[in-house]
């Protein structure tokens, strides 16, 4: 093939025109191009393939690349010999995603200073912005930003095995050849990944629940820019520390006192939209993940139902050393996998 998308027949537009080679309507004595039916069958699977690829890669642009490569491979294959097209396509897109994950070099997100304008655009504060970032923000919301962040800490084969089995209910005997393992080894991969995703709490369950309530209240107040609610959830002597990269120019790396911290936090309401509670180093913290990719993490100290201190971590090296996990089992976060 020549790299065209399905439906880009030799001289025609798209599948919506029935994929005719020269753009004419069918029925003028013209034979239907054999590629047309294949393109239409592929388009019927595109949404599902995109859902699989996005959860495996955590990037909408990369997911679309994987789906397009899947189409190219289908167009080169003997499609008539494919008995189960759905299974064939899912296997191929999974293998492509596995190769893409393996080929990623030290890809930790761009410096914060470059990412903040994107966050502003997605909240509508910066104007502009195309459908791509908006689409990805919606997808990240539907999947769960914390889940995407934690999935990004897994090894390539672990991530593929977990997503296929736990999200899309693919049996391990079908996952095994994709990850180049036996079914038993594939099951172990998914089990190990599941344990990592769940994280290991370093405090008792009851304390974890108390921390969660406080952090949830803090995030709700931050998203709404609610000063009264922020003052209620912050200890009067709260201390906020932050990496320099996490802050606008001129903002000090340390802030003290509920009033100062609340006023600063209220000003970050657009950024709080992308924040979710998560396990951070064994206790309840926060991850900030525009489009599902980790930008910031907060470690939080809760005392007597109020936040006594928190630190904003933005340095990529520090972020990479954090132990992250979900506060809930993975299943509730992925129940709407096809949404």
Buried (B, 14 or more C-beta within 10 A) or exposed (E): EEEBBBBBBEEBEBBEBBBBBEEEEEEEEEEEBEBBEBBBBBBEBBEBBBBBBBBBBBBBEBBBBBBBBBBBBBBEEEBEEBEEBEEBBBBBBBBBBBEBBEEEEEEEBEEBEEBBEBBBBBBEEBEEBEEEBBEBBBBBBBBBBBBBBBBBBBBBBBBBBBBBBBBBEBEBEBBBBBBEBEBEBBBBBBBBBBEBBBBEBEBEEEBBEBBBBBBBBBBBBBBEBBBEBBBBBBBEEBBBBBBEBBBEEEEEEEBBBBBBBBBBBBEBBBBBBBBBBBBBBBBBBBBBBBBBBBBBBBBBBBEEEBBBBBBBBBBBEEBEEBEBBBBBEBEEBBEEBEE
